[in-house]
Amino acid sequence: MVPSLFIFTAKKENPRLALVGLAGWAMYAFGLIFETIADYQKTMFRSKPENKDKFITSGLWNTSRHPNYFGEILLWYGLFAAAIPTSPLLSTTSPFSALLSLPYK
């Protein structure tokens, strides 16, 4: 409900910003789904005893070494893009905090 409130508010003020907000929420949803699938695949891989001390190379893990991190970064940048219509300056905190915390995970 809150995302739609932001989008409809921005739509009245500036229709182009409403498209940025919609694109941001789409990026957020895609990132969340991508991260969730990657985490699920790794959990299923680790649950099998024969995979002990092995690295997963199937599913999303076949195309990237850390697809869960990609999904998380996409999620935060999606929130950034979705917040641009309402608070451009404040919205920059989410992607930069995700970017700075990545090397320490």
C-alpha positions as CSV (number, residue, x, y, z in Angstrom):
1,M,0.0,0.0,0.0
2,V,2.8,2.5,0.8
3,P,4.5,2.1,-2.5
4,S,1.3,2.8,-4.4
5,L,0.8,5.9,-2.2
6,F,4.3,7.2,-3.3
7,I,3.6,6.4,-7.0
8,F,0.2,8.1,-7.1
9,T,1.6,11.2,-5.3
10,A,4.5,11.5,-7.8
11,K,2.2,10.8,-10.7
12,K,0.2,14.0,-9.9
13,E,3.3,16.1,-9.5
14,N,5.5,14.7,-12.4
15,P,4.5,11.7,-14.5
16,R,8.1,11.0,-15.4
17,L,9.1,10.6,-11.8
18,A,6.2,8.1,-11.4
19,L,7.8,5.9,-14.0
20,V,11.1,6.1,-12.1
21,G,9.2,5.0,-9.0
22,L,7.5,2.1,-10.8
23,A,10.9,1.0,-12.2
24,G,12.4,1.1,-8.8
25,W,9.7,-1.1,-7.3
26,A,10.1,-3.5,-10.2
27,M,13.9,-3.7,-9.5
28,Y,13.2,-4.2,-5.8
29,A,10.8,-7.1,-6.5
30,F,13.2,-8.7,-9.0
31,G,16.1,-8.4,-6.5
32,L,14.1,-9.8,-3.7
33,I,13.0,-12.8,-5.8
34,F,16.5,-13.3,-7.2
35,E,18.1,-13.3,-3.7
36,T,15.5,-15.6,-2.3
37,I,15.9,-18.1,-5.1
38,A,19.7,-18.1,-4.7
39,D,19.5,-18.5,-0.9
40,Y,17.0,-21.4,-1.4
41,Q,19.2,-23.1,-3.9
42,K,22.2,-22.9,-1.7
43,T,20.2,-24.2,1.4
44,M,19.0,-27.2,-0.6
45,F,22.5,-27.8,-1.9
46,R,24.0,-27.6,1.7
47,S,21.3,-29.9,3.1
48,K,22.6,-32.9,1.2
49,P,25.5,-34.7,3.1
50,E,27.3,-35.6,-0.2
51,N,27.8,-31.8,-0.9
52,K,29.8,-31.2,2.3
53,D,32.9,-29.1,1.6
54,K,31.7,-28.5,-2.0
55,F,30.8,-25.3,-3.8
56,I,27.4,-25.0,-5.5
57,T,27.7,-24.6,-9.3
58,S,24.1,-25.2,-10.4
59,G,21.1,-23.0,-10.8
60,L,21.8,-19.2,-10.4
61,W,25.1,-20.2,-8.9
62,N,26.1,-21.4,-12.4
63,T,26.2,-17.9,-13.8
64,S,27.5,-16.0,-10.8
65,R,29.6,-16.7,-7.8
66,H,27.4,-14.7,-5.5
67,P,23.9,-14.3,-7.0
68,N,22.5,-13.6,-3.5
69,Y,24.6,-10.5,-3.2
70,F,23.6,-9.4,-6.7
71,G,19.9,-9.7,-5.6
72,E,20.5,-7.7,-2.4
73,I,22.3,-4.9,-4.2
74,L,19.5,-4.8,-6.8
75,L,17.0,-4.7,-4.0
76,W,18.6,-1.7,-2.4
77,Y,19.1,0.2,-5.7
78,G,15.4,-0.5,-6.4
79,L,14.4,1.1,-3.2
80,F,16.6,4.1,-4.1
81,A,15.0,4.5,-7.5
82,A,11.5,4.1,-5.9
83,A,12.2,6.8,-3.4
84,I,13.5,9.4,-5.9
85,P,10.1,10.9,-6.6
86,T,9.4,11.6,-2.9
87,S,12.8,12.2,-1.3
88,P,15.8,12.2,-3.6
89,L,18.5,13.2,-1.1
90,L,17.4,10.8,1.7
91,S,17.0,7.9,-0.7
92,T,20.7,7.8,-1.5
93,T,21.4,6.3,1.9
94,S,20.1,2.8,1.1
95,P,22.3,2.0,-2.0
96,F,25.4,3.4,-0.5
97,S,25.0,1.6,2.8
98,A,24.5,-1.7,0.9
99,L,27.6,-0.9,-1.3
100,L,29.7,-0.1,1.7
101,S,28.7,-3.1,3.7
102,L,29.2,-5.6,0.9
103,P,33.0,-6.2,1.4
104,Y,32.4,-6.9,5.1
105,K,29.8,-9.7,4.7
